């Protein structure tokens, strides 16, 4: 049974208040509507049995509620999941892994849950007139990257629902010539990649490129990770396709992209998490921070769905939060400061 807006509905029954709250937060993050959340006695006393697509039941001791199971069998024929693991503390790696396990169980019963940008929404974005905003000019303190030069610093742009619009705006506010390359990991239907290429293809300076085996990322590149199979970098830093699909429920796995790129670039690999549903990126973010990488997130109000950047922010790893425009300006500022520091060091050592 679906809600008024067509969303799948879930009922939550637990005699542990904290567990109810955390299950409700997690299921809402995956786009489900919670139609009931309460203890067994409240459900049994409900005047009209709630219409749900699935029930989640987690009890401290099932023997304390013998009537509950008969009540469920008499009133619903939808799937019922029992014995869920207690939710760890939010923001911890264990919590995000618990969320992933919960998501896998939900998807086994309900099918794919994450809402993605539709072809129509991407076509609309591709058809929008170019912005009247003047093209940003590269600061005098930043030495422009030489044409076709290999990128020594990589920024991963991770996104899902609402991500294409956010990433497009972010790129709109970047000047040409920045000495960085980008890897774009976007949850998207594989059939819509051509439309997405057109969405970002109007940029004179930062155009989307498809990943190809043996290619080394150049300054100014925005290399899109394919949906179907996992990609990593070889010892020379060249892109390589693996024979296996991306781990986890989504392709590409943003967590795995972060880990694979950071495995080669270390502290020269950074990440910005844009609009999206779920928590992809939250597991890898602390590992990148341990490398010394920068982790930034899009601020909630400017997101189509803020679950993903909010999850990464909850890890405590994010050092900057802003709109796509603010994120672009912060990147330029960060590169400028790095160039000034290198210039000072070179003068001191001369």
N, C-alpha and C positions, 0 to 999 in steps of 0.2 A: 504494500500500500504506500502511495506517495503523498506528500503534503501538497498544499495549495500551489506552490511554485514548482511542483514536479520533483522535489527532492525526496530521496529515500528517507524513511523514518525509522528510528531505533528507540527501543525501550530499554531502560537500565534499571535493574533491581539489585540492590545490595544493602546489607545491614551495616555496612561500614561507610560512614558519611564521606570521609576523605576519598575513598575509592569511587564513590558516585561522582564526586566533583571532577576527579581526574579522567574518568571515562567520558563524562559529558564534554569536557574540554577537548579530549582527543578526537571523539567522533565528530564534533562540530568542525574541527580543523580539517577533517576529510570530507566535508560537504554534506554530512548527514544532519537531518533534523531530529532533535531529541523530543519525542512525543510524551515520554514519561521518565521520571527519575525519582526513585523513592525506595523505601524498604518494603519487604514482603507484605507486611500488615497493611500498608497504605495501598498497595496494588489490590490486595484482596478486598479492601473496603471501597474501592473505586466504583462510583455509580455506573459507569459505562466503560467496558474494557477498551483500553487504548488500541488504535489500529496502527500497527508497526510492521515494517518489512523484516525485522529481526529483533530478537531479545538478547540482551547481555545479562547474565546472572552470575554474580560473584558473592559468596556467602562465607562468613567466618566459620560457621559449622552448619553444613546442610541438614544435619539431624535436628536442628532447632526449628526447622520450617517444613515439616512433612506435608502440610496442606498446599504449599506453594506449587509443587510440581503438578498435582492434580488440577489445580486452578488454571495453570497454563495450558495443560492438555485439553481441558474442556473449552477454552476460550480462543485458542489460536492454533493455526496449522503452519505458521511461518517458522523459519529456523530459530533455534534457541541454543546459544552458546553458554556452557557452564564452565566453572572452574578457571576463570581467567587469573593470570598472575597478578599479585598486588602491584600497583603502580609505584615505581621508585620516585624519588624527589625530582620534581620538574627542573629542567636545565642540566641534568646530569647525563652522561653518555648512556648510562643504564636506562634512563627514562626514554631517551630517543630510540633505543633498541626495543624497549617495551612497546613503544608506539608502533614501530615497524612490524613487530610480531602481531599486534592487534590488527593493524591494517591488513596483513596477509590473511588473517582469519576472516575478517570482514569481506575481503575480496573473494575468498573461496566461496562464500555464500551469496554475495550480492553482485559479483562482477567488478570490473574496473571502476574505481571511485573518483580518482582525481579528475576534476574538470579542467579541460584544456581549451585554449583559444580555438574558436571555430574557423572554418575556411571563410565564412562570410565576414567575420570580424577582422581577419587578416586582409581580405580583399579591400575592405573599407579603409583600413590603415594604409594600404598600398596606394589607394586612390586619393588620399588627402593631398592637398596642395602643399608644396614646400613651405617651411616656416619663413616668416618675414624677418626673423632674428638675424642680425648681421653675423657673418661667419666670424668665429673667434680668431684672434691673431696670436701667433706664437710669441711668448715672452722673449725679450732680448736676452734673458739669462739662460734660456734653453737652447742648446745647440741642436739644430734640426737633424733628424736621423737621415743618414745617406740613403738614397733610393736603393731598394732591394737588399738592405742590410739585415743581417740576422738579429732577431730580438734577443737581448740579454735579460730582459725583464718581461714577465708575463702576468697579465691580469685576467683572471677567469671571471666571466660574466655568467652567473647562474640564475635561471628564471623558469617560471612556469606560467600559470594563468595570469594574464595581464603583463607578462614580461616583454613581449615584442614592442609594445608601445613605450614602455619604460626604457628599454635598451636603445630604441630609436632616438628618444629624447636625449638620453645620455650622450650618444654619439654626435648628435646635432650640436652639442655645446663644447665639443673638443676641437681645438685647432689642429691644422695639418702639421705633420712633422714630429709628433711626439715620439721619443725613443722607447716605445713599448709595443708589444704585440698583445692581441686579445684572443682568448679561447672562449667561445660562446656555447654554453650547455643549456639548451632550452627543451623542456618537456613539451613535445608537440607530436601530433599525428604525423607519421612519416610521409603521408601523402601530401602534406601541406608545405613541405620544405621549399618547393619552388616559389610558392606565394611569399613565404618568409624571406626568401632571397630578394624578391622584388621590393618588399617592405624596406629592407635595409640597403637595397642596391642603388639608391639615388644619392648616396653619400659620395662626394667626390674624393674624400680622403680616407674613409673607413668603410670598405665594401666587404660584404660577407663572402667568404670563400669556403668551398667544401673541403673537408679534410681529404688528403690523398697520401698514400703510402710513400714514405721516403722524403716527404716535404718538411723542411725546417721553417718554423714560423718567423716571418719577417716583421720588422717594425711597421706599424700601420695595418697589419692584417687583423681581420676578425674571422678566425677559423671556427666554423660550426662543427661541433661534434655530431656524428651520425647517430640516429636513433637505434638502429638494429643491433650493432655489435660494439663491443668495448674497444677503445683505442688507448694506446699509451705512447710513451716516447722511448726510443732505443738509446744506447749509450752515447750516440752522437747528437741526441736531441731531435731526431727525425721522427715524424709521426708513423705509427705502426698499428695496423688493424689486427686484433686478436680473433681467434676462431669462435670465441664464446660470446653470448649476449651479455649486456650490462647486468651486474648483480642487482638485486632488489626489484621492486615493483615497477620502476619507471626507467625509460630510456631517453636520453642518456642519464645514468646515475650521476648526479652532481657531486655526491660524496666521492665516488670513484674517480671522477674527472679531477677533483681537487687533489686526491692522493697521488694519482698517476702523474700529473704535471709537477706537483711539488717534489715527487721522488727524484726528478731530474734537476729542477731549478732551485729547490730548497728555499732559502729566504728571498730569492728573486721571483717567487711565485706568490701572487696576492689574489684576493677574491672579493667580488661585490655580489651580494645576493639581492636580487630584485623580486618583484611581485611574484607570488606563487602560493599554491595550496600545499599542505603537508609540511614535512620537516627535513627534506633533502638538503644536505649540506651541514646539518647540525652535528653529525657524528665526526666529520672530518675537520671541522673548523678548529677545535682545540689542538689537533695534531699540527695543522698549519701554523697556528699561533706559536706552538713550541719550536717550530723552525725559525720564527722571527718574522713571519709573514704578516701583512696587514689584512684584516677582515673588516669589510664595510657592509652596511645593509641599507636598503631603501626604507625610508620612514613610513610608518603604517598608513597615514592618511592619504598618501599619494599612490598607494597600491590598489590594484584591482582586487587582490586578496593578499593579506599580509601574513598569513600563517607561516610561510617559509622564512622570510627575513626575521619575523618575530621569534621563531624557534632558534635561529642562529644567534640573535641578540640575547636570548635567554641563557645561552652558554657562558655569557660574560666575555666572549672573545672579540666582539665588535668594537673597534676603536673610533668609528665614525658612522653617523646615521644621517641621511638627508634625502631630499628629493632627487630625481635623476639629474636635474640641472646642478644641484648643490654637489652631488657626487662627482660630476664632471669637473666642476671648478676646483674641488678639493684634490682631484687627481692632478690637474695642471699645477696647482700650488705645491703639491708633494714632489712632483718631478722638478719643479723650479728650485725648491729648497735643496734637493739632492744635487742638482747641477752646481748650485752656489757652493755647497759643501765640498764637492770634488774640486772645484776651481780653487778654493782656499787651500785645500790639501796639496794640490799641485804646486801652488805658489810657495807654500811653506817648505816643500821638499826640494825646490829648485835651488 
